[in-house]
């Protein structure tokens, strides 16, 4: 299984988040990341988990509404 680490601009493209919003989610722990030297990198699995969480929230809110 191949795993990938995304740079901040790549993670922004994959999530649709802006830079500030992405960093806020990283700081809060909502999206996991790792540090490699001075670079902040986001594992592909962390992006998948974030998107799955959004989908789950959408399913839950549509059931309640």
C-alpha positions as CSV (number, residue, x, y, z in Angstrom):
1,X,0.0,0.0,0.0
2,X,1.4,3.3,-1.1
3,X,1.0,6.3,1.2
4,X,1.5,9.9,0.3
5,X,2.3,13.1,2.2
6,X,0.8,16.2,0.7
7,X,2.2,19.7,1.0
8,X,0.0,22.5,2.3
9,X,-0.9,23.7,-1.3
10,X,-1.7,20.1,-2.3
11,X,-3.8,19.6,0.7
12,X,-5.7,22.8,0.0
13,X,-6.4,21.6,-3.5
14,X,-7.7,18.2,-2.2
15,X,-9.9,19.6,0.5
16,X,-11.0,22.9,-1.0
17,X,-9.9,24.7,2.1
18,X,-8.0,28.0,2.0
19,X,-4.6,28.3,3.7
20,X,-5.9,29.9,6.9
21,X,-8.8,27.6,7.3
22,X,-6.5,24.6,6.7
23,X,-4.0,25.8,9.3
24,X,-6.8,26.3,11.7
25,X,-8.0,22.7,11.3
26,X,-4.4,21.5,11.6
27,X,-3.9,23.5,14.8
28,X,-7.2,22.2,16.3
29,X,-6.3,18.6,15.4
30,X,-9.3,18.3,13.1
31,X,-6.8,17.3,10.4
32,X,-3.7,15.4,11.3
33,X,-0.3,16.4,10.0
34,X,3.4,15.7,10.4
35,X,6.5,17.9,10.5
36,X,9.4,17.1,8.2
37,X,12.1,19.7,8.9
38,X,10.4,23.0,8.5
39,X,7.7,21.6,6.2
40,X,4.2,20.7,7.4
41,X,2.9,17.7,5.5
42,X,-0.5,16.1,5.6
43,X,-0.9,12.3,5.1
44,X,-3.4,11.2,2.5
45,X,-5.2,9.2,5.1
46,X,-5.7,12.4,7.2
47,X,-7.4,14.0,4.2
48,X,-9.5,10.9,3.6
49,X,-10.6,11.0,7.3
50,X,-11.5,14.7,7.1
51,X,-13.6,14.2,3.9
52,X,-15.3,11.1,5.5
53,X,-16.1,13.2,8.5
54,X,-17.7,15.9,6.3
55,X,-19.7,13.2,4.5
56,X,-20.9,11.7,7.8
57,X,-21.9,15.1,9.1
58,X,-23.9,15.7,5.9
59,X,-25.6,12.3,6.2
60,X,-26.4,13.0,9.9
61,X,-27.8,16.5,9.2
62,X,-30.0,15.3,6.3
63,X,-31.5,12.6,8.5
64,X,-32.3,15.1,11.3
65,X,-33.8,17.7,8.9
